[in-house]
Amino acid sequence: MITWLWSHVNALLTTLARLVRTPVATLLNVGVLGIALALPAGLYVGLANIQGYARSLAANPQLSVFLALDAGDADVAGTETRLRGHPGVASVRYVPRDEALTQIKSRTGLADVVDSLKENPLPDAFVVQPRDATPQVLEQLRDELRGWPGVAHVQLDAVWARRLEAGLKLARLAVWLLATLFAFALVAVTFNTIRLQILTRREEIEVAKLIGATDPFIRRPLLYFGAVQGLAGGLTAWAIVAISLYWLNGGLADLSQLYGTRLELQQLSARDGLSLLLFSAVLGWFGAWLSVNQHLARLDLR
């Protein structure tokens, strides 16, 4: 057991020494792998941020019922009574026109514009939480409320979120396709790198086999070379994504102050980051395994 463990440790140390001895080639290969992995990883993080932001804005579908501008107290009371007694309505919240204007003034950073208005242009409104969130039921309830007297407009607030979710679903498929293409590129780069390693060390490998070295003994440091190179590419990709998001959050901080809201992109989670490292290491090992098996079989040891 100790001998087996020491053989793997020795192979790993030998691999690290070879990488250090060729710093320029190592940096170029790792840089190519890092950029190839950073593109799909960055798109994945961007989609996760957009999806989380959309869900935070519209976690539950709601209906906004806007009354006519000339609606009086009787119209407001009658509409509220009908809404609270409707079997398809779970809860109702009344938003007076003055309260809506105050919220716009405090949350959007448009205080100067609001103060310049001669009169309040907003109508009284109700925020309705339906009992059933299925699209068909929501659309039927919206169409019904539009026909009530005193109601000027009914807005289904979750429609845009559904459309955005459908777009994100398509974008996620595109990210996986892109990740597959770049995974193939990572395997190809590792395959070619190991091929060059074998051709460079051809005489050394032939001598080792003649004195009794087994194929696993020769294959082991080359497999570690591919895995370590892939792992380094994954670390580079993680760093590229983290630095890019840090810079973007700096720009979003200024934008958040202008609009009076908090906008911040979340970094790649520890779980996703470790998955990225494991994925890149496995791809590097697989590319090395393909190259080693193909080229070692072609060595002429007669």
C-alpha positions as CSV (number, residue, x, y, z in Angstrom):
1,M,0.0,0.0,0.0
2,I,2.8,2.4,0.9
3,T,4.6,1.6,-2.3
4,W,1.5,2.2,-4.4
5,L,0.9,5.5,-2.6
6,W,4.5,6.6,-3.0
7,S,4.4,5.8,-6.7
8,H,1.4,8.2,-7.1
9,V,3.0,10.9,-5.0
10,N,6.2,10.6,-7.0
11,A,4.3,10.8,-10.3
12,L,2.5,13.9,-9.1
13,L,5.8,15.6,-7.9
14,T,7.4,14.7,-11.3
15,T,4.5,16.3,-13.1
16,L,4.7,19.5,-11.1
17,A,8.5,19.7,-11.7
18,R,7.9,19.4,-15.5
19,L,5.3,22.1,-15.4
20,V,7.7,24.4,-13.5
21,R,10.5,23.8,-15.9
22,T,8.5,25.0,-18.9
23,P,6.7,28.1,-17.4
24,V,5.9,29.8,-20.7
25,A,4.3,26.8,-22.3
26,T,2.5,26.0,-19.1
27,L,1.1,29.5,-18.7
28,L,-0.1,29.6,-22.3
29,N,-1.8,26.2,-22.1
30,V,-3.4,27.0,-18.8
31,G,-4.5,30.4,-20.1
32,V,-6.2,28.9,-23.1
33,L,-8.0,26.3,-20.9
34,G,-9.0,29.0,-18.4
35,I,-10.5,31.3,-21.1
36,A,-12.3,28.3,-22.7
37,L,-13.8,27.3,-19.4
38,A,-14.5,30.9,-18.2
39,L,-16.9,31.7,-21.1
40,P,-19.5,29.1,-20.3
41,A,-18.9,29.5,-16.5
42,G,-19.5,33.2,-16.8
43,L,-22.6,32.8,-18.8
44,Y,-23.9,30.3,-16.3
45,V,-23.3,32.7,-13.4
46,G,-25.0,35.5,-15.3
47,L,-28.1,33.4,-16.0
48,A,-28.2,32.4,-12.4
49,N,-28.1,36.0,-11.3
50,I,-30.9,37.0,-13.8
51,Q,-33.1,34.1,-12.8
52,G,-32.7,34.9,-9.0
53,Y,-33.4,38.5,-9.6
54,A,-36.5,37.7,-11.6
55,R,-37.8,35.3,-8.9
56,S,-37.2,37.9,-6.2
57,L,-39.3,40.4,-8.0
58,A,-42.2,38.1,-8.8
59,A,-42.0,35.0,-6.6
60,N,-45.8,34.8,-6.7
61,P,-48.1,36.0,-9.5
62,Q,-50.2,39.0,-8.6
63,L,-52.9,41.1,-10.3
64,S,-52.8,44.9,-10.1
65,V,-56.3,46.4,-10.4
66,F,-56.2,50.1,-11.3
67,L,-59.4,52.1,-10.9
68,A,-60.4,55.0,-13.0
69,L,-58.9,58.4,-12.2
70,D,-62.3,59.8,-11.4
71,A,-63.3,56.9,-9.1
72,G,-64.7,58.0,-5.8
73,D,-64.8,56.5,-2.3
74,A,-67.9,54.5,-3.2
75,D,-66.2,52.9,-6.2
76,V,-63.2,52.0,-4.1
77,A,-65.3,50.5,-1.3
78,G,-67.5,48.5,-3.8
79,T,-64.5,47.1,-5.7
80,E,-62.8,46.1,-2.5
81,T,-65.9,44.3,-1.2
82,R,-66.3,42.4,-4.5
83,L,-62.6,41.4,-4.5
84,R,-62.7,40.2,-0.9
85,G,-65.7,38.1,-1.7
86,H,-64.4,36.6,-4.9
87,P,-63.8,32.9,-4.6
88,G,-60.6,33.1,-6.7
89,V,-58.9,35.8,-4.6
90,A,-56.8,34.8,-1.7
91,S,-55.9,38.3,-0.4
92,V,-56.3,42.0,-1.3
93,R,-54.2,45.0,-0.5
94,Y,-55.5,48.5,-1.1
95,V,-52.9,51.0,-2.4
96,P,-54.2,54.6,-2.3
97,R,-53.0,56.9,-5.0
98,D,-51.2,59.1,-2.5
99,E,-49.3,56.1,-1.1
100,A,-48.3,54.9,-4.6
101,L,-46.9,58.4,-5.4
102,T,-44.9,58.4,-2.2
103,Q,-43.5,55.0,-3.0
104,I,-42.4,56.1,-6.4
105,K,-40.8,59.2,-4.9
106,S,-38.8,57.2,-2.3
107,R,-37.8,54.2,-4.3
108,T,-37.0,55.4,-7.8
109,G,-34.8,58.4,-7.1
110,L,-37.3,60.6,-9.1
111,A,-38.2,62.9,-6.2
112,D,-37.5,66.0,-8.2
113,V,-39.8,64.9,-11.0
114,V,-42.6,63.9,-8.6
115,D,-42.4,67.2,-6.7
116,S,-42.7,69.1,-10.0
117,L,-46.1,67.5,-10.7
118,K,-49.1,69.7,-10.3
119,E,-51.4,66.9,-9.4
120,N,-51.2,63.2,-8.7
121,P,-51.5,61.3,-12.0
122,L,-51.8,57.9,-10.4
123,P,-55.1,56.0,-9.7
124,D,-56.2,54.1,-6.7
125,A,-55.2,50.4,-7.0
126,F,-55.6,47.0,-5.5
127,V,-52.9,44.3,-5.3
128,V,-54.7,40.9,-5.6
129,Q,-53.1,37.6,-4.7
130,P,-55.0,34.8,-6.5
131,R,-55.7,31.4,-5.0
132,D,-54.7,29.5,-8.2
133,A,-51.5,30.5,-10.0
134,T,-52.0,28.5,-13.2
135,P,-51.8,30.7,-16.3
136,Q,-55.2,29.9,-17.6
137,V,-56.9,30.7,-14.3
138,L,-54.9,33.9,-13.9
139,E,-55.9,35.1,-17.4
140,Q,-59.6,34.3,-16.8
141,L,-59.5,36.3,-13.5
142,R,-57.8,39.2,-15.2
143,D,-60.3,39.3,-18.0
144,E,-63.2,39.1,-15.5
145,L,-61.8,42.0,-13.4
146,R,-61.4,44.2,-16.5
147,G,-65.1,44.2,-17.0
148,W,-66.0,45.5,-13.5
149,P,-67.4,49.0,-13.3
150,G,-64.8,51.6,-12.2
151,V,-61.9,49.4,-13.2
152,A,-59.7,51.1,-15.8
153,H,-56.9,48.5,-16.2
154,V,-55.8,45.1,-14.8
155,Q,-52.1,44.1,-15.0
156,L,-50.9,40.5,-14.6
157,D,-47.6,41.1,-13.0
158,A,-46.1,37.6,-13.5
159,V,-46.5,37.5,-17.3
160,W,-43.1,39.1,-17.9
161,A,-41.5,36.7,-15.4
162,R,-42.9,33.7,-17.3
163,R,-41.6,35.1,-20.6
164,L,-38.2,35.7,-19.0
165,E,-38.1,32.2,-17.6
166,A,-38.8,30.8,-21.0
167,G,-35.9,32.9,-22.4
168,L,-33.6,31.7,-19.6
169,K,-34.5,28.1,-20.4
170,L,-33.4,28.6,-23.9
171,A,-30.2,30.4,-22.8
172,R,-29.4,27.6,-20.4
173,L,-29.5,25.2,-23.3
174,A,-27.2,27.4,-25.2
175,V,-24.8,27.5,-22.3
176,W,-24.7,23.7,-22.1
177,L,-24.0,23.5,-25.8
178,L,-21.3,26.0,-25.5
179,A,-19.8,24.2,-22.5
180,T,-19.8,20.9,-24.5
181,L,-17.9,22.6,-27.3
182,F,-15.3,24.1,-25.0
183,A,-15.0,20.8,-23.1
184,F,-14.1,19.2,-26.5
185,A,-11.5,21.9,-27.0
186,L,-10.0,21.3,-23.5
187,V,-9.7,17.6,-24.3
188,A,-8.1,18.4,-27.7
189,V,-5.6,20.8,-26.1
190,T,-4.6,18.2,-23.5
191,F,-4.4,15.5,-26.1
192,N,-2.0,17.5,-28.2
193,T,0.1,18.5,-25.1
194,I,0.5,14.9,-24.0
195,R,1.3,13.9,-27.6
196,L,4.2,16.3,-27.6
197,Q,5.3,15.1,-24.2
198,I,5.4,11.5,-25.5
199,L,7.3,12.4,-28.7
200,T,9.8,14.5,-26.7
201,R,10.4,11.7,-24.2
202,R,10.2,8.8,-26.7
203,E,13.7,7.5,-26.1
204,E,13.3,7.8,-22.3
205,I,10.0,5.8,-22.5
206,E,11.6,3.2,-24.8
207,V,14.5,2.7,-22.4
208,A,12.2,2.5,-19.4
209,K,10.1,-0.2,-21.1
210,L,13.2,-2.2,-22.1
211,I,14.4,-2.4,-18.4
212,G,11.0,-3.6,-17.3
213,A,8.8,-0.5,-16.7
214,T,5.1,-1.3,-17.0
215,D,2.6,0.6,-19.0
216,P,0.8,1.9,-15.8
217,F,4.2,3.2,-14.5
218,I,4.8,5.1,-17.8
219,R,1.2,6.3,-18.1
220,R,0.8,7.5,-14.6
221,P,2.8,10.8,-14.7
222,L,1.3,11.7,-18.1
223,L,-2.2,11.3,-16.7
224,Y,-1.3,13.4,-13.7
225,F,0.1,16.0,-16.2
226,G,-3.3,16.2,-18.0
227,A,-5.3,16.3,-14.7
228,V,-3.1,19.0,-13.1
229,Q,-3.2,21.1,-16.3
230,G,-7.0,20.8,-16.4
231,L,-7.2,21.7,-12.8
232,A,-5.1,24.7,-13.3
233,G,-7.3,25.8,-16.2
234,G,-10.3,25.4,-13.9
235,L,-8.7,27.6,-11.2
236,T,-7.9,30.2,-13.9
237,A,-11.5,30.2,-15.1
238,W,-12.8,30.6,-11.6
239,A,-10.4,33.6,-11.1
240,I,-11.4,35.2,-14.4
241,V,-15.1,34.9,-13.5
242,A,-14.6,36.2,-9.9
243,I,-12.5,39.2,-11.1
244,S,-15.0,40.0,-13.9
245,L,-17.9,40.0,-11.5
246,Y,-16.0,42.1,-9.0
247,W,-15.4,44.8,-11.6
248,L,-19.0,44.6,-12.8
249,N,-20.3,45.0,-9.3
250,G,-18.3,48.2,-9.0
251,G,-20.1,49.6,-11.9
252,L,-23.5,48.4,-10.7
253,A,-22.9,50.1,-7.3
254,D,-23.0,53.5,-9.1
255,L,-26.0,52.5,-11.1
256,S,-27.8,51.3,-7.9
257,Q,-27.3,54.7,-6.3
258,L,-28.8,56.5,-9.3
259,Y,-32.0,54.3,-9.2
260,G,-32.3,53.9,-5.5
261,T,-32.1,50.1,-5.5
262,R,-29.6,47.4,-4.7
263,L,-28.0,45.6,-7.7
264,E,-25.3,43.1,-7.1
265,L,-24.1,40.1,-9.0
266,Q,-23.5,37.0,-6.9
267,Q,-20.2,35.2,-7.3
268,L,-19.9,31.6,-8.4
269,S,-20.9,29.5,-5.3
270,A,-18.4,27.2,-3.6
271,R,-20.3,24.1,-4.8
272,D,-20.3,25.3,-8.5
273,G,-16.7,26.3,-8.2
274,L,-15.6,22.9,-7.0
275,S,-17.7,21.3,-9.7
276,L,-15.9,23.5,-12.2
277,L,-12.5,22.3,-10.8
278,L,-13.5,18.7,-10.8
279,F,-15.0,18.9,-14.4
280,S,-11.8,20.5,-15.7
281,A,-9.5,18.0,-14.0
282,V,-11.5,15.1,-15.3
283,L,-11.5,16.5,-18.8
284,G,-7.7,17.0,-18.6
285,W,-7.2,13.4,-17.3
286,F,-9.5,12.1,-20.1
287,G,-7.6,13.9,-22.8
288,A,-4.3,12.6,-21.5
289,W,-5.7,9.1,-21.2
290,L,-6.7,9.2,-24.9
291,S,-3.4,10.5,-26.0
292,V,-1.3,8.1,-23.9
293,N,-3.2,5.0,-25.0
294,Q,-3.0,6.0,-28.7
295,H,0.7,7.0,-28.8
296,L,2.2,4.5,-26.4
297,A,0.8,1.7,-28.6
298,R,2.7,3.1,-31.6
299,L,6.1,3.0,-30.0
300,D,8.4,0.6,-31.8
301,L,10.3,-1.3,-29.1
302,R,11.9,-4.0,-31.2
